[in-house]
Amino acid sequence: MAKKKSPPRQLTVLKRSNVSPHMLRITFGGPGLQGFPDDQDSAYIKLLMTEPPEDSDERPVVRTYTVRHYDAASSELDVDFVLHDSEGPAANWAKNCVPGDTIKVMGPGPKKLVDYSADWFLLVGDMSALPAISANIEGMPEDAKGFAILEVIEEADRQNLKAPAGLEIQWVMNPQPEEPSERLLNAVKALEWRPGRPSIWVAGEFSAALGVRSYLKKERGVDRKDLYASSYWQMGKSEDEHRVSKRNAPDD
Ligand SMILES: Cc1cc2nc3c(=O)[nH]c(=O)nc-3n(C[C@H](O)[C@H](O)[C@H](O)COP(=O)(O)OP(=O)(O)OC[C@H]3O[C@@H](n4cnc5c(N)ncnc54)[C@H](O)[C@@H]3O)c2cc1C
């Protein structure tokens, strides 16, 4: 029998903090967080931007975000929102919310972590993936080696990451994230490959993520089991339209 979905939780906005010019942290709390599973940094949640009446066939508008940090002791959950230039219900909601506002949230869904037993690591992503990548990096063993290639909009969007000394962090600037770009791909191409088995994690804009995934598989011969590659958003498409693109994307 199919597992019944848990009902959404109603979370309350506790505070807003500016992580960087284009990243806004919303801290959620309230009684709805009770029973939220511990150790969920990097897992995804779905925010319900609309809630159609129960007797309607309409589907809710949902948007996917990452648990940047959940502190069970203080019962606070941080979510980092990219403040992008286009109109989008989630980014708009984040820009305008105030402490005391509530929102329904489903999840958490499974965490997507690198394999910490690999010989070396490569993490690649834009600002939408920075919360998940940061959580991945925080879980790494102290002697971890490799690279993180992180695309942000401007210098001031760089974050101080708690990274092991052997993880080289490269920041790539892209002031126009909603225009086609091969910045991440070019940075990956320029890497000096390490010996041994890598564990590679890639996420970001649809075409950019597909481009990097295709290069890693075809040109670097990366094995499927050593690679997590996902697209987190798509230029000019809402999350609902992006989901359709993902379903139809080539599996190369
Ligand atoms: C598993 C997963 C985890 C995610 N975690 C996070 C997270 O922690 N933080 C986060 O900010 N995003 C995250 N995202 C991406 C987020 O779901 C999308 O960016 C989403 O489209 C935002 O919804 P929206 O309502 O603001 O815009 P939508 O209505 O979905 O899109 C409207 C327009 O906005 C533009 N747009 C959307 N997102 C971006 C962007 N990031 N940069 C530039 N332009 C954009 C597009 O051109 C689009 O046409 C995650 C996605 C996935 C799949």
The ligand as an SDF file (V2000), in Angstrom:
LIG
                    3D

 53 58  0  0  0  0  0  0  0  0999 V2000
   16.0170   20.2700   -4.2500 C   0  0  0  0  0  0  0  0  0  0  0  0
   16.0050   21.7880   -4.4550 C   0  0  0  0  0  0  0  0  0  0  0  0
   16.4820   22.6240   -3.4540 C   0  0  0  0  0  0  0  0  0  0  0  0
   16.4790   24.0140   -3.6260 C   0  0  0  0  0  0  0  0  0  0  0  0
   16.9540   24.8160   -2.6340 N   0  0  0  0  0  0  0  0  0  0  0  0
   16.9440   26.1700   -2.7690 C   0  0  0  0  0  0  0  0  0  0  0  0
   17.3870   27.0240   -1.7010 C   0  0  0  0  0  0  0  0  0  0  0  0
   17.7340   26.5800   -0.6100 O   0  0  0  0  0  0  0  0  0  0  0  0
   17.3930   28.3640   -1.9300 N   0  0  0  0  0  0  0  0  0  0  0  0
   16.9740   28.9080   -3.1290 C   0  0  0  0  0  0  0  0  0  0  0  0
   16.9820   30.1360   -3.2660 O   0  0  0  0  0  0  0  0  0  0  0  0
   16.5460   28.1160   -4.1400 N   0  0  0  0  0  0  0  0  0  0  0  0
   16.5130   26.7700   -3.9820 C   0  0  0  0  0  0  0  0  0  0  0  0
   16.0500   25.9730   -4.9900 N   0  0  0  0  0  0  0  0  0  0  0  0
   15.6220   26.6200   -6.2400 C   0  0  0  0  0  0  0  0  0  0  0  0
   14.2020   27.1770   -6.1610 C   0  0  0  0  0  0  0  0  0  0  0  0
   13.2820   26.1170   -5.9550 O   0  0  0  0  0  0  0  0  0  0  0  0
   13.8900   27.8940   -7.5070 C   0  0  0  0  0  0  0  0  0  0  0  0
   14.7730   28.9520   -7.6790 O   0  0  0  0  0  0  0  0  0  0  0  0
   12.4570   28.3630   -7.6180 C   0  0  0  0  0  0  0  0  0  0  0  0
   12.2070   28.5440   -8.9930 O   0  0  0  0  0  0  0  0  0  0  0  0
   12.1810   29.6750   -6.9060 C   0  0  0  0  0  0  0  0  0  0  0  0
   10.8110   29.9330   -6.9790 O   0  0  0  0  0  0  0  0  0  0  0  0
   10.2020   31.3550   -7.2920 P   0  0  0  0  0  0  0  0  0  0  0  0
    8.7550   31.2790   -6.9540 O   0  0  0  0  0  0  0  0  0  0  0  0
   11.0260   32.4260   -6.6400 O   0  0  0  0  0  0  0  0  0  0  0  0
   10.3730   31.5310   -8.8560 O   0  0  0  0  0  0  0  0  0  0  0  0
    9.5790   30.7440  -10.0280 P   0  0  0  0  0  0  0  0  0  0  0  0
    8.1760   31.1880  -10.1150 O   0  0  0  0  0  0  0  0  0  0  0  0
    9.8140   29.2750   -9.8880 O   0  0  0  0  0  0  0  0  0  0  0  0
   10.3780   31.2760  -11.3020 O   0  0  0  0  0  0  0  0  0  0  0  0
   10.1730   32.5800  -11.8590 C   0  0  0  0  0  0  0  0  0  0  0  0
   11.4130   33.0340  -12.6140 C   0  0  0  0  0  0  0  0  0  0  0  0
   12.4330   33.3180  -11.7010 O   0  0  0  0  0  0  0  0  0  0  0  0
   13.7090   32.9960  -12.2310 C   0  0  0  0  0  0  0  0  0  0  0  0
   14.4520   32.2790  -11.1680 N   0  0  0  0  0  0  0  0  0  0  0  0
   14.0080   31.2740  -10.3750 C   0  0  0  0  0  0  0  0  0  0  0  0
   14.9680   30.8940   -9.5240 N   0  0  0  0  0  0  0  0  0  0  0  0
   16.0580   31.6530   -9.7880 C   0  0  0  0  0  0  0  0  0  0  0  0
   17.3750   31.7200   -9.2570 C   0  0  0  0  0  0  0  0  0  0  0  0
   17.7770   30.9290   -8.2380 N   0  0  0  0  0  0  0  0  0  0  0  0
   18.2330   32.6200   -9.7580 N   0  0  0  0  0  0  0  0  0  0  0  0
   17.8570   33.4420  -10.7710 C   0  0  0  0  0  0  0  0  0  0  0  0
   16.6160   33.4320  -11.3290 N   0  0  0  0  0  0  0  0  0  0  0  0
   15.7330   32.5500  -10.8460 C   0  0  0  0  0  0  0  0  0  0  0  0
   13.4750   32.1310  -13.4630 C   0  0  0  0  0  0  0  0  0  0  0  0
   13.9920   32.7760  -14.6030 O   0  0  0  0  0  0  0  0  0  0  0  0
   11.9880   31.9660  -13.5370 C   0  0  0  0  0  0  0  0  0  0  0  0
   11.4990   32.1760  -14.8200 O   0  0  0  0  0  0  0  0  0  0  0  0
   16.0090   24.5830   -4.8400 C   0  0  0  0  0  0  0  0  0  0  0  0
   15.5030   23.7330   -5.8420 C   0  0  0  0  0  0  0  0  0  0  0  0
   15.5110   22.3580   -5.6510 C   0  0  0  0  0  0  0  0  0  0  0  0
   14.9530   21.4580   -6.7440 C   0  0  0  0  0  0  0  0  0  0  0  0
  1  2  1  0
  2  3  1  0
  2 52  2  0
  3  4  2  0
  4  5  1  0
  4 50  1  0
  5  6  2  0
  6  7  1  0
  6 13  1  0
  7  8  2  0
  7  9  1  0
  9 10  1  0
 10 11  2  0
 10 12  1  0
 12 13  2  0
 13 14  1  0
 14 15  1  0
 14 50  1  0
 15 16  1  0
 16 17  1  0
 16 18  1  0
 18 19  1  0
 18 20  1  0
 20 21  1  0
 20 22  1  0
 22 23  1  0
 23 24  1  0
 24 25  2  0
 24 26  1  0
 24 27  1  0
 27 28  1  0
 28 29  2  0
 28 30  1  0
 28 31  1  0
 31 32  1  0
 32 33  1  0
 33 34  1  0
 33 48  1  0
 34 35  1  0
 35 36  1  0
 35 46  1  0
 36 37  1  0
 36 45  1  0
 37 38  2  0
 38 39  1  0
 39 40  1  0
 39 45  2  0
 40 41  1  0
 40 42  2  0
 42 43  1  0
 43 44  2  0
 44 45  1  0
 46 47  1  0
 46 48  1  0
 48 49  1  0
 50 51  2  0
 51 52  1  0
 52 53  1  0
M  END
$$$$
